Amino acid sequence: MKTAIKELEQDFERLTETSMRWEASTWLSQVNEGRFDGAHAFHHGYIYWFESYAHLVAAKAILKDMGEDYSVMNDTWSEQWCMTTTYAELVWQR
């Protein structure tokens, strides 16, 4: 089971373009300025951007399999799909 989870984590990481911590103190002003279309949840803790909608859909399936919560948004500044989630990618787990 541990090997399967590790593979899911690696697959998720390969789908993302970049990630950052998702904290109100950093992002609230940009949310209020309309940067993100969609529901935002600061309690998730992390935000990930994706090159394509197909990558986002695959990432949603992985997070669902791992039991992680997420919320999808569109970043109007970068014109990319993104999601906030409770999942901490491998780089954030160190």
Secondary structure, DSSP 8 states (H G I E B T S, - for coil): -HHHHHHHHHHHHHHEEEEEEE-HHHHHHHHHTT-EES---GGGEEEEEESSHHHHHHHHHHHHHHT--EEEEEETTTTEEEEEES---HHHH-
